[in-house]
Amino acid sequence: MGKSWVPRPWSRLGRSAVEAALMLDEVVTTLGRCELDPSTRLHTGHRLAATVPIEQIVGSVARHGDFDRDFTPRRRELRERRDHLATLGPAVTATAVALVRVGELYFVEDGHHRVSLARARGQLALDASVRSICTVAWACACLTRGDLADKAAERDFLAEVPLPDPALRQLWLDDPAGYGRLADAARAWSDHAGHTCPDPDCVMDTAAAAAWWDLEVLPLARVLADLARGRDTDTTGEPSPADRYLSTLSAPASEPRPNRDPGPAEAGDHT
C-alpha cells in the first residue's frame, strides 16, 4: 500500500506476559519450508556476518523452555551462569553469536547467555554469524506462538496461490478463515484472465499469482484505502491490502465493488 500503509499489530496475544522463547522447529514447520532451496536444510547453509537487532532475536534452535522471548533465564542456575559471564570481560561477552534467520526473526544456535546478557545490559544489536532458512509464509518480527495457527492457514493458502516474496508482508488477514475465499477469488481471476491450467486440481503458477496480486488486489485495495482516508485521517491500525480486498468479496450484492485504477502495469496483455 506504499509508505502511508500502517499495519495493525499482528499478534493476537499482546505482550502483557512474556511467553517462552519460540522454537525454530515449531516456527519452520508451521510456516512451511521452501522447496528446492539449500538454505532449508537445518544443519547446513552459508553463513554471513551481520549486526542483528536484539529485539528480533526471539527464539532458540534447541533450548526449549530455558529462556523467555526477551531472553531472561527462566531458572536460577541459568541466571547465575549469565551473571558469571558478565564478569569475564568483553573478550568473551563480545564474541559473535550464531543465529538462524527466518523472515524477520532470529533463533539462537550458539550464544544464548551472551544474548541474555546483552538484553540485560540494554544493548540494541549484536554481532552474529547468520544462516537463513526459507519459509513459505512470512515470519514478521512480532510473530508469537499464539499466531502460529493463523500462519498455518496462510501457509496452506500460499500452497495454492504462490505469491512472490514482496506480497507476503502485506498478506495477513484479521480472520484466517478468509484464506479459503481469497484462494477461490485468485483462481477465478486467473481463469478469467486466461492463466489456464491443464489440470483442474493444479496449483496456480507464480506468474499468475503475482499478476492477480499486482493487477487485482493492490489496485482495488488502494482505492478502498483512499476512500477510507477521505472519511478518517487516522491511519493507525488500518486493514492490510488482503483484508481490504476480502471485504469486497464479502460485500452485499447491492453494494457494487469500487472501480479500480488499473494503472500502467495493465497496459499490456497478461493472458
Phi, psi and chi 1 to 4 in degrees:
 res  aa     phi    psi   chi1   chi2   chi3   chi4
   1 MET       -    0.7  -66.5  -65.4  -70.2      -
   2 GLY    89.1 -171.5      -      -      -      -
   3 LYS   -67.9  -23.0  -66.8 -177.9  179.3  178.8
   4 SER   -79.6  -12.6   59.7      -      -      -
   5 TRP   -77.1  124.8  176.1   52.9      -      -
   6 VAL  -116.9  108.3 -179.1      -      -      -
   7 PRO   -68.3  146.5   24.3  -31.9      -      -
   8 ARG   -78.2  156.1   60.6 -172.8   63.3  173.3
   9 PRO   -54.4  136.0  -26.0   35.1      -      -
  10 TRP   -78.7  -42.1 -144.8   94.7      -      -
  11 SER   -67.1  139.1  172.3      -      -      -
  12 ARG   -87.3  -12.6  -55.4 -166.9 -172.5  -72.3
  13 LEU   -87.6  -30.7  -70.5 -178.5      -      -
  14 GLY    72.8 -176.5      -      -      -      -
  15 ARG  -123.7   34.0  -62.2  -61.0  -56.2  -81.2
  16 SER   -65.0  -30.7   58.2      -      -      -
  17 ALA  -130.2  133.2      -      -      -      -
  18 VAL   -78.6  119.8 -178.9      -      -      -
  19 GLU   -81.2  168.3   64.0  178.2   18.0      -
  20 ALA   -62.9  152.4      -      -      -      -
  21 ALA   -56.4  141.2      -      -      -      -
  22 LEU   -65.0  151.6  -68.2  169.9      -      -
  23 MET  -104.4  137.4  -64.4  -58.5  -64.1      -
  24 LEU   -56.9  -46.9  177.7   65.5      -      -
  25 ASP   -60.4  -42.2  -78.5  -11.7      -      -
  26 GLU   -66.8  -36.0   68.7  176.8  -26.1      -
  27 VAL   -72.5  -46.7  171.2      -      -      -
  28 VAL   -66.0  -39.0  172.1      -      -      -
  29 THR   -62.6  -41.4  -62.0      -      -      -
  30 THR   -69.0  -45.0  -61.6      -      -      -
  31 LEU   -75.7  -24.6  -59.0 -177.2      -      -
  32 GLY    86.5  127.0      -      -      -      -
  33 ARG   -78.3  140.5  -69.7 -170.2 -175.9  176.8
  34 CYS   -66.3  138.6  -65.1      -      -      -
  35 GLU   -82.4  155.3  -63.4  179.8    0.8      -
  36 LEU    58.0   32.1  -54.7  178.0      -      -
  37 ASP  -124.0  120.9 -171.2  -46.3      -      -
  38 PRO   -61.5  -23.8   18.0  -29.9      -      -
  39 SER   -73.3   -7.6   67.0      -      -      -
  40 THR   -79.4   -9.4   61.7      -      -      -
  41 ARG   -80.4  119.4  -67.1  178.0  -60.4 -153.5
  42 LEU   -59.6  -36.0 -171.5   58.9      -      -
  43 HIS  -106.8   14.7  -60.6  -66.1      -      -
  44 THR  -134.2  178.1   62.8      -      -      -
  45 GLY   126.3  150.7      -      -      -      -
  46 HIS   -75.1  133.2 -176.8   61.2      -      -
  47 ARG  -100.3  145.4  -73.3 -167.1  172.7  -84.4
  48 LEU  -127.2  143.3  -62.7  174.7      -      -
  49 ALA   -77.2  137.7      -      -      -      -
  50 ALA  -153.9  157.0      -      -      -      -
  51 THR  -103.5  118.6  -60.0      -      -      -
  52 VAL  -111.9  132.5  175.5      -      -      -
  53 PRO   -61.3  127.9  -21.0   32.5      -      -
  54 ILE   -63.0  -33.7  -74.7 -176.9      -      -
  55 GLU   -65.2  -15.8   65.4  178.4    7.9      -
  56 GLN   -93.5   -1.4  -69.9  178.1 -130.6      -
  57 ILE   -89.8  101.6  -54.6  174.4      -      -
  58 VAL  -126.6    3.4  -62.2      -      -      -
  59 GLY  -152.0 -178.4      -      -      -      -
  60 SER  -132.0  151.1  174.1      -      -      -
  61 VAL   -76.0  -38.8  171.8      -      -      -
  62 ALA  -139.3  -14.7      -      -      -      -
  63 ARG   -93.2   85.1  -60.7 -167.5   62.4  161.3
  64 HIS   -75.0  124.9  179.0   73.4      -      -
  65 GLY    80.8    0.0      -      -      -      -
  66 ASP   -81.1  -28.6  -75.3   -8.7      -      -
  67 PHE  -135.3  155.0  -61.5   85.8      -      -
  68 ASP   -89.3 -176.9   66.9   19.3      -      -
  69 ARG   -62.8  -28.0 -173.0 -176.2  174.4  100.4
  70 ASP   -89.4    8.9  -68.4  -23.9      -      -
  71 PHE    61.5   33.8  -90.5   81.8      -      -
  72 THR   -82.5  128.1  -59.2      -      -      -
  73 PRO   -60.8  141.2  -22.0   33.5      -      -
  74 ARG   -99.6    0.4  -55.5 -175.7   85.4 -173.6
  75 ARG  -133.8  152.7  -61.7 -161.1  -54.6  -86.5
  76 ARG   -60.7  -42.0 -175.7  179.2   67.6 -178.3
  77 GLU   -65.0  -29.2   61.1  -91.2   25.6      -
  78 LEU   -72.7  -38.3  -63.5  175.9      -      -
  79 ARG   -64.3  -38.4  -69.5 -167.5  -65.9  -88.9
  80 GLU   -66.3  -38.1  -69.7  173.3  -12.1      -
  81 ARG   -66.2  -40.8 -178.3  174.3  177.1 -177.9
  82 ARG   -62.7  -42.8 -177.3 -167.1   64.7 -176.4
  83 ASP   -64.0  -36.1  -66.5  -16.3      -      -
  84 HIS   -66.4  -39.5  173.3   68.7      -      -
  85 LEU   -59.1  -34.8 -179.2   66.7      -      -
  86 ALA   -64.1  -20.3      -      -      -      -
  87 THR   -88.8   -5.2   68.8      -      -      -
  88 LEU   -88.5  -10.1  -60.2 -178.2      -      -
  89 GLY    89.1  169.5      -      -      -      -
  90 PRO   -65.7  -23.1   21.2  -32.4      -      -
  91 ALA   -59.9  -28.3      -      -      -      -
  92 VAL   -99.4  -48.5  174.5      -      -      -
  93 THR   -70.9  -22.9   59.4      -      -      -
  94 ALA   -93.1    1.0      -      -      -      -
  95 THR   -62.3  137.0  -56.3      -      -      -
  96 ALA   -60.4  139.4      -      -      -      -
  97 VAL   -89.3  161.7  -62.2      -      -      -
  98 ALA  -104.8  123.7      -      -      -      -
  99 LEU  -126.7  157.1  -55.8  176.5      -      -
 100 VAL  -116.3  127.2  177.8      -      -      -
 101 ARG   -99.6  131.0  176.8 -179.9  174.9  -90.4
 102 VAL  -129.0  106.6  179.1      -      -      -
 103 GLY    60.7 -121.2      -      -      -      -
 104 GLU   -98.4    6.6  -65.0  175.1  -18.0      -
 105 LEU  -104.7  151.5  -56.2  178.1      -      -
 106 TYR  -128.1  141.3  -67.8   85.2      -      -
 107 PHE  -121.8  135.7  -62.2   79.0      -      -
 108 VAL   -82.3  126.8 -179.7      -      -      -
 109 GLU   -98.9  -40.2 -160.6  163.1   25.7      -
 110 ASP  -147.5  130.9 -180.0   62.9      -      -
 111 GLY   112.0   29.8      -      -      -      -
 112 HIS   -58.3  -43.9  -68.0   76.0      -      -
 113 HIS   -72.1  -30.8  -72.2   90.6      -      -
 114 ARG   -66.1  -39.0  -82.4  169.7  -82.0  161.9
 115 VAL   -64.8  -44.5  172.3      -      -      -
 116 SER   -60.8  -43.1  179.9      -      -      -
 117 LEU   -65.9  -42.8 -179.8   59.9      -      -
 118 ALA   -61.5  -40.5      -      -      -      -
 119 ARG   -60.8  -46.9  -84.9  -89.3 -164.1  173.8
 120 ALA   -63.1  -31.1      -      -      -      -
 121 ARG   -84.6   -4.9  -72.3  174.4  168.1  174.9
 122 GLY    81.1   17.8      -      -      -      -
 123 GLN   -65.1  151.2  -73.8 -178.6 -131.7      -
 124 LEU   -99.4  -21.4  -60.9  179.6      -      -
 125 ALA  -151.3  160.5      -      -      -      -
 126 LEU  -135.1  144.5  -89.4  178.4      -      -
 127 ASP   -76.2  138.6  -69.2  -27.3      -      -
 128 ALA  -149.6  157.1      -      -      -      -
 129 SER  -103.1  120.2  171.7      -      -      -
 130 VAL  -122.9  132.9 -178.8      -      -      -
 131 ARG  -118.3  153.9   63.0 -176.2  176.2   90.8
 132 SER  -115.1  149.9  -63.7      -      -      -
 133 ILE  -120.1  130.3  -71.7  179.1      -      -
 134 CYS   -86.2  133.4  171.0      -      -      -
 135 THR  -125.5  158.1   56.6      -      -      -
 136 VAL   -69.4  -53.1  174.6      -      -      -
 137 ALA   -89.9  152.2      -      -      -      -
 138 TRP   -82.9  138.8  178.8 -111.3      -      -
 139 ALA  -100.5  102.3      -      -      -      -
 140 CYS   -78.9  160.3   56.8      -      -      -
 141 ALA   -63.7  -25.6      -      -      -      -
 142 CYS   -94.3    9.6   52.1      -      -      -
 143 LEU   -61.1  134.0 -175.6   73.8      -      -
 144 THR  -123.2  171.3   73.2      -      -      -
 145 ARG   -61.2  -32.9 -174.5  168.6  -78.3  105.4
 146 GLY   -68.3  -15.4      -      -      -      -
 147 ASP   -91.0   -6.9  -59.7  -41.4      -      -
 148 LEU   -65.2  -35.0  -67.4 -178.5      -      -
 149 ALA   -63.0  -39.6      -      -      -      -
 150 ASP   -65.4  -39.7  -68.0   -3.1      -      -
 151 LYS   -68.8  -28.5  -63.1  -59.2  -78.7 -173.1
 152 ALA   -64.8  -39.2      -      -      -      -
 153 ALA   -65.4  -38.2      -      -      -      -
 154 GLU   -64.5  -42.0 -179.8 -177.2  -37.1      -
 155 ARG   -59.1  -44.2  174.9 -155.6   65.2 -149.1
 156 ASP   -64.1  -38.3  -67.4  -17.5      -      -
 157 PHE   -61.7  -45.0  165.6   79.4      -      -
 158 LEU   -68.8  -22.1  -70.5  167.4      -      -
 159 ALA   -66.7  -27.7      -      -      -      -
 160 GLU   -93.5  -34.2  -62.9 -176.3   56.2      -
 161 VAL  -126.6   86.5 -175.0      -      -      -
 162 PRO   -77.0   84.0   28.3  -34.4      -      -
 163 LEU   -70.8  152.4  -67.6  172.3      -      -
 164 PRO   -71.6  161.3   26.7  -34.5      -      -
 165 ASP   -52.6  -44.5  -75.2  -10.2      -      -
 166 PRO   -58.2  -29.5  -25.6   35.5      -      -
 167 ALA   -74.9  -24.4      -      -      -      -
 168 LEU   -63.1  -30.3  -58.6 -175.3      -      -
 169 ARG   -72.6  -11.6  -66.3  160.6  176.4   79.3
 170 GLN  -116.7   12.3  -61.0  177.0  -54.0      -
 171 LEU   -86.6  -24.6  178.4   59.5      -      -
 172 TRP   -56.4  146.4   54.2  -93.3      -      -
 173 LEU  -116.0  144.8  -65.0  177.4      -      -
 174 ASP   -64.4  -35.7  -82.0   -6.5      -      -
 175 ASP  -119.3  108.2 -178.7    0.7      -      -
 176 PRO   -63.6  -14.3   21.4  -32.4      -      -
 177 ALA   -64.1  -16.9      -      -      -      -
 178 GLY   -76.6  -10.0      -      -      -      -
 179 TYR   -64.2  -31.9  -79.1  115.3      -      -
 180 GLY   -64.1  -45.1      -      -      -      -
 181 ARG   -66.4  -34.9  -77.3 -178.3  -66.4  141.0
 182 LEU   -64.8  -41.6 -153.6   60.1      -      -
 183 ALA   -65.3  -41.5      -      -      -      -
 184 ASP   -61.1  -41.4  -70.5  -17.1      -      -
 185 ALA   -65.3  -39.5      -      -      -      -
 186 ALA   -63.8  -44.0      -      -      -      -
 187 ARG   -66.1  -40.2  -74.3 -168.8  -66.4  -92.1
 188 ALA   -64.3  -42.7      -      -      -      -
 189 TRP   -64.1  -42.2 -178.6   92.3      -      -
 190 SER   -61.7  -43.7  178.1      -      -      -
 191 ASP   -63.6  -43.5  -69.1  -16.8      -      -
 192 HIS   -65.2  -34.6 -179.0   73.6      -      -
 193 ALA   -80.4   -5.8      -      -      -      -
 194 GLY    93.7    9.2      -      -      -      -
 195 HIS   -83.9   71.7  -64.1  -83.6      -      -
 196 THR   -78.9  157.2   57.5      -      -      -
 197 CYS  -129.6  131.4 -174.4      -      -      -
 198 PRO   -64.3  -28.3   21.6  -32.3      -      -
 199 ASP  -104.0  122.5 -179.5   -7.1      -      -
 200 PRO   -62.6  -19.7   19.7  -31.4      -      -
 201 ASP   -98.9    7.6  -63.8  -37.2      -      -
 202 CYS   -76.8  160.3   72.7      -      -      -
 203 VAL   -82.5  144.8  175.6      -      -      -
 204 MET   -57.6  144.6  -71.1  177.4   65.7      -
 205 ASP   -81.0  165.3   63.1   33.7      -      -
 206 THR   -64.6  -33.9   54.1      -      -      -
 207 ALA   -65.2  -42.3      -      -      -      -
 208 ALA   -66.3  -41.3      -      -      -      -
 209 ALA   -63.5  -43.3      -      -      -      -
 210 ALA   -64.9  -39.4      -      -      -      -
 211 ALA   -64.6  -42.7      -      -      -      -
 212 TRP   -58.5  -45.5  168.2   72.2      -      -
 213 TRP   -66.2  -46.6 -174.5  -99.1      -      -
 214 ASP   -75.7  -34.0  -68.4  -21.1      -      -
 215 LEU  -102.2  -16.6  -54.6 -178.9      -      -
 216 GLU  -117.1  -56.7  169.9   75.2   -6.9      -
 217 VAL   -69.3  -56.3  176.4      -      -      -
 218 LEU   -63.4  -45.3  -69.9 -176.3      -      -
 219 PRO   -60.1  -41.9  -25.9   36.1      -      -
 220 LEU   -67.7  -40.2 -171.7   55.4      -      -
 221 ALA   -63.9  -36.4      -      -      -      -
 222 ARG   -64.8  -42.0  -69.8 -171.6 -173.3  102.6
 223 VAL   -60.7  -46.1  170.8      -      -      -
 224 LEU   -64.1  -38.2  -68.5  170.3      -      -
 225 ALA   -64.9  -41.8      -      -      -      -
 226 ASP   -63.6  -41.6  -70.2  -18.1      -      -
 227 LEU   -62.9  -40.8  -68.9  172.8      -      -
 228 ALA   -67.1  -38.8      -      -      -      -
 229 ARG   -69.2  -26.0  -68.2 -170.8 -170.2  101.1
 230 GLY   -67.0  -23.0      -      -      -      -
 231 ARG   -98.7  -23.9  -63.2 -171.2  -62.9  -94.3
 232 ASP  -148.3  122.6 -174.0   -1.4      -      -
 233 THR   -81.9   -8.8   57.3      -      -      -
 234 ASP   -84.8  110.4 -177.8    8.2      -      -
 235 THR   -97.5    4.2   59.4      -      -      -
 236 THR   -66.2  126.7  -57.6      -      -      -
 237 GLY    73.4   23.6      -      -      -      -
 238 GLU   -73.6  158.6   66.5  178.9   63.5      -
 239 PRO   -63.5  157.7  -20.2   32.3      -      -
 240 SER   -73.9  164.2   70.3      -      -      -
 241 PRO   -55.5  -39.4  -27.6   35.8      -      -
 242 ALA   -64.6  -41.3      -      -      -      -
 243 ASP   -67.3  -39.0 -100.3  -34.6      -      -
 244 ARG   -62.0  -46.4  -72.1 -159.8 -170.9  -80.7
 245 TYR   -63.0  -42.2  178.7   76.0      -      -
 246 LEU   -62.0  -32.5 -170.9   63.3      -      -
 247 SER   -64.0  -28.6   71.5      -      -      -
 248 THR   -73.9  -27.9   70.4      -      -      -
 249 LEU   -74.0  -23.7  -54.1  179.2      -      -
 250 SER   -94.8   -5.7  -53.3      -      -      -
 251 ALA   -68.0  143.9      -      -      -      -
 252 PRO   -60.4  154.6  -20.4   30.5      -      -
 253 ALA   -59.3  -27.0      -      -      -      -
 254 SER   -73.4  -11.6   59.2      -      -      -
 255 GLU  -108.6  100.1  -62.4 -179.1   14.6      -
 256 PRO   -66.4  150.0   24.8  -33.8      -      -
 257 ARG   -66.0  140.5  -61.1  175.4   80.4 -162.3
 258 PRO   -65.0  146.4   23.0  -32.9      -      -
 259 ASN   -69.1  137.0  -68.2  -34.5      -      -
 260 ARG  -106.8  151.8   58.7 -171.6  176.1   85.6
 261 ASP   -86.6  112.7  178.7    5.0      -      -
 262 PRO   -63.7  -26.3   23.9  -33.1      -      -
 263 GLY    72.5  171.7      -      -      -      -
 264 PRO   -65.6  -22.8   22.8  -33.6      -      -
 265 ALA   -66.7  -19.5      -      -      -      -
 266 GLU   -99.4   13.9  -69.7 -174.3   82.0      -
 267 ALA   -66.3  -27.6      -      -      -      -
 268 GLY   -99.3 -175.0      -      -      -      -
 269 ASP   -95.5  120.5 -178.8    1.8      -      -
 270 HIS  -106.2   19.8  -64.8  -84.8      -      -
 271 THR   -83.5      -   57.6      -      -      -
